[in-house]
Every structure is written in structure tokens, then in C-alpha cells.
């Protein structure tokens, strides 16, 4: 029999993940701080409950995908939080991107109550979530991962077991550091090209035939060229991940000079933005510098 699944967090990522779980025939209980976001899912068969506690109590496997560490703490340990509802023998999967330290703390709290825990942040953006083709970075026990693989198969094309609790978050933060720098570097290179009197499209054309080609740049280059930035992976979340990566680096005594400079540029654009933007909006830094 299929395990009953709970999902907490119906944001840009959570909603398509939930839709894929329903499509694959899982019985799904959902909770979201803003309940109205669950409407479409309820019409597709999800059961909406009033508290994180109820979502946990109804589930063999509870997945969380909320914004940041304070959101995870609130959902788990706040009033009517999920932690108190989790049953012995159930599995908690945290797919939010948070610090490895919070992942280890959550894992330890779960272990004390006979609950299994995995950190399993994802990459692939809304595009990957909609297609059920996310990539998951997993920390925790191999046997726990085995238990949830049928569920992961409904939402992801691949998952990597990277070590004990926290290892998934460590790799996720390193991944997003890399992606943030790649897109920032593309925006810098475009600024240099256009300032030199050559259309940005020509740089992208050459890049597509070179070693510099990268799938993330394929996706973000058109946004930068058109200066349109609908959020697929929001700037506010990329900025949060850079801050988490830099915190981790500080704890570990690793210097990240380029990451640190990129964080400042992302922060500048984030602070001046009035709407929710994709992180490719880093390109606005040079529009402003050019007085555009
Ligand atoms: P979104 O679209 O910003 O969605 C964030 C979700 O987190 C959404 O369901 C929020 O509820 C929820 N949230 C945020 N703060 C809280 C608090 N304090 N309590 C409860 N729920 C909260 O993000 P994405 O879906 O793109 O990304 C989710 C994670 O995956 C994130 O860690 C990324 O870095 C990767 P709301 O609907 O606003 O009431």
C-alpha cells in the first residue's frame, strides 16, 4: 500500500510538487499558511487541514518545502506545529533550503522520538517541479531514503545520497553559490559586451558554441537580454541561500571572496525591487549603472 503523504508549503515549488503526488495516486494532506493557495489542489483531490500538526498526524511521510530557516522552525515547533503531530516510525523530509545546522538539529529532535529524518533540498526550479523532474540532494540514513524513494520518484528525476543529516543542505548551498555566480558572471559579461558596442545577443551566440555554455545560462540569458524577470527561482530566495552559504563558510573557516561580492550585488537589486523577481534580475545592476 502507498504511504500517506503530507505536504507543508504550497509556494512556487510546493504546488507543482503536490500536483505530481496527486497525479501519481498518493493520498495527500496539505497545509499552507495562506490556505487559499490550496484551492486548486483540493479540487484535484488533496485534503486541506487547518494546522501543521494535523498534516503531520495524517502522514506516514511528511514533506516540508517552506521559505527559510525561520519558516521551518515556525512550522515544526510553533503553535500547533508539525513536530508534535509526527507519529513514531513516520518520516520527516525537509525539502526547504536551510542551514546544515538546522537539518542536524531537526534530525536529532526526530531521532529522540523515533521519527526518521531526511534533508532533501531540491534543484530544478518551477520548471523541474512542474515536470516532476527535480534533482534532490539527500542527507540522512540510506534505509530512510529507500523507504521514501517511491515518493521521490513522483517528483524528481534523480536523487543523490550525500551523507548524514545536513549533507544535502551543504551541497545545495554550494550548488546555489555556483548558480548565483554563473548568472552574475553572465550579467557582468553582457554589461562589458554592450558597453563595448556589441549586442549582448552576439556574446550569447558565441557562448553557446564555447566551453562557457551552461544550461543555467541557456535559461537565464533570454531573461537578461529581454530585461524581463518573472520569478522562477526568486531573487529573495537566492539572496537567502547566498547568506546561508556565507554563514556556513564562516563557520568552516572557508573564504568565499566571489560569493561575498555577489551577495552584495544581489542585495542591492533585492532592496531596490518593488516586485517579486527572478534572480536573473541581477542584470538590473548594470542597467542602473548605465543610467537605464
Ligand atoms: P515561495 O514560493 O516563496 O513559497 C514559500 C512557502 O513557505 C509558502 O508556502 C509560504 O506560505 C511558506 N512560508 C513562508 N514563511 C512561513 C512561515 N513563517 N510559516 C509558515 N509557512 C511559511 O518559495 P518556493 O516554493 O520557491 O521555495 C520553497 C523552498 O524551496 C525554499 O527554501 C527555496 O529556497 C527552495 P504562504 O503561501 O506565503 O502563506
Boltz pocket constraint, residues with backbone or C-beta under 6 A from the ligand:
constraints:
  - pocket:
      binder: B
      contacts: [[A, 8], [A, 9], [A, 10], [A, 11], [A, 12], [A, 13], [A, 14], [A, 32], [A, 33], [A, 34], [A, 35], [A, 37], [A, 65], [A, 66], [A, 67], [A, 68], [A, 70], [A, 71], [A, 74], [A, 75], [A, 95], [A, 96], [A, 97], [A, 98], [A, 122], [A, 232], [A, 234], [A, 237], [A, 241]]
      max_distance: 6.0
